[in-house]
Amino acid sequence: MVSKKYIKLKLTGKTKNEILEELVEVLNAGGALNDKDEFLKVVKQREATSSTGLEEGIAIPHGKTTAVKIPAVAFGRSEGVDFDSLDGEKSKLFFMIAAPEDATDSHIETLSKLTSKLLDDELRERLEKASTEDEVIAILNEEKSEDKSSKENVIKKDGFVIAVTACPVGIAHTYMAADSLVNKGKELGVEIKVETNGSVGVKNELTPEDIKRATGVIVAADKTIDMDRFAGKKVIQVPVKQAIRVPKELIEKTLRGEGDIYVATSSNKGATENKKNEKTGIYKHLMNGVSHMLPLVVCGGVLIALSIALSGIKAGSGADVTNPFFKSMLDLGVTAFGLMIPILAGYIAMSIADRPGLAPGLVGGALANSVGAGFLGGMVAGFAAGYIAKWVKSWNVPEGLKPIMPIFVIPLVSTSLVGVIMYFIGTPITGFMNALTGVLKGMEEGSIFLALILGCMISFDMGGPINKVAFLFGSAMITQGVPSVMGPIAVAICIPPISMGIATMMAPKNYEVGEREAGKAAFAMGLIGITEGAIPFAAADPFRVIPSIMVGSGVGAVIAAIGKVADHAPHGGPIVLPVVDNKLMFIIAIVVGSLISAIMVNILKKIKK
């Protein structure tokens, strides 16, 4: 990344901007940039956030953008330029780092290793005296051997310090600050663990055990990080450059118990609670998808519910939304709902494989929508995409291919394989739906057993293939003059979301803050007959939620069949009450079924705990 073509031993610029322009020209002349003007703009934006001038005459301006063709570092020396450095002195040694948007982990690690070398006083002095480009490269490539004798003489101190470093770009200061703290910790004989929040994501992540054991916390960050996990601990918060400048002072302050006790903000208590209950593996990936899907379920569901509630239901045709404004509201809600499964799948995949998993996950979720596989199909697509992308990511490829792996090879191969999987899932789903419809047609109309089956089918996958078969069967029977089949279905449609809303109110401690908020929205969606309001709960805890809502929906549907409830509109929930026969039994069926599901799911969750 550092070659002779990127080195200029005599910079002529007299101001900060002139130095930046000169170094950008060096990188451009060396073939590292696609667009030098855009790169210069990004570098200046980074400087506007906080100056990259450090102490001891060093500055490391940097940028990460698509304007960079290949990762490179330009080195230049000057007589001294005011660079707004930490110590107020003029900067003489300049390292301009250019990182492409798709920089691989190995690129970023190499860049961080290079910048960390600049903490060495002897190395800086030698760079100031180097007379040729080859000498500069040799100095930067040297590996300094560790002084074992001085390490053995260090007296170990009590206490355990943890720290987090982060800067806006995440390719220089983040890692310099981490190395500065770690090196100073070794020198002082203090046990220290530092988490880096760089451009390649979180590395050396602090665990709940680390946080619990820590004497105190140092947060050296110029961007937002997850702070609520440190609730109750003494935290010292400083700009990232302070960890480079005064690591000893920060470590000693932490050991003395200085710092403010961090209190989680009310708006982020859900995040704290999430961290406490966080698990690893499949559950972690699943919750990542669910948490990103929740806003779509809530906003889409509320928009659909309002548009239908303000428009009404028409016998024979269902929701009767004709007003242009309400129609636009309905379309907006339907669009949000359409993104629900792709987002679920995309963020499950991203949790597994990081950013390379997002594209195949989103495509897999969209395919799950198109083949009618519902949220269960979306979960399958998400896990398939994530693990395939992770597998492709692990391929040992030639160095020349590494830069295009994250933006071309991994998404292309992963998306193609996920597409094949979803194609093979789609064909049997269609055949299964046709077979299931045939079975239902063979059952006796108005029978309790038929109502039980239909109720369970409606709540099993909530918008998936089994739900669709039951709903379309009931809708078809209305057109044949048999609305009594749709009656039990109308009851079963609203029980999952209503029951989950009730469950979150009955036992809020069983649910995270985000789920409690979703419970309120789910309850409202249930009143309008939107079964999908319960999907976030089912996706997060399928083995407890799905059986519970199936039992409640089945019981509700049976009560409706016994009470001769008939629904003349292909829709469900209390919204259809005006077109329902035997209204009292309809309401009783919904109430009983919803309470059964709510109580059952809370019992199962309590047993789980």
Secondary structure, 3 states (H helix, E strand, C coil): CCCHHHEECCCCCCCHHHHHHHHHHHHHHCCCECCHHHHHHHHHHHHHHCCCECCCCEECCEEEECCECCCEEEEEEEEEECCCCCCCCCEEEEEEEEEECCCCHHHHHHHHHHHHHCCCHHHHHHHHHCCCHHHHHHHHHCCCCCCHHHHHCCCCCCCEEEEEEECCCCCCHHHHHHHHHHHHHHHHCCEEEEEEEECCEEECCCCHHHHHHCCEEEEEECCCCCCHHHCCCEEEEECHHHHHHCHHHHHHHHHCCCCEECCCCHHHHHHHHHHHHCCCCHHHHHHHHHHHHHHHHHHHHHHHHHHHHCCCEECCCEECCCCHHHHHHHHHHHHHHHHHHHHHHHHHHHHHHCHHHHHHHHHHHHHHHHCCCHHHHHHHHHHHHHHHHHHHHCCCCCHHHHHHHHHHHHHHHHHHHHHHHHHHHHHHHHHHHHHHHHHHHCCCCCCHHHHHHHHHHHHHHCCCHHHHHHHHHHHHHHHCCCCCCHHHHHHHHHHHHHHHHHHHHHCHHHCCHHHHHHHHHHHHHHHCCCHHHHHHHHHHCHHHHHHHHHHHHHHHHHHHHHCCCEECCCCCCHHHHHHEECHHHHHHHHHHHHHHHHHHHHHHHHHHC
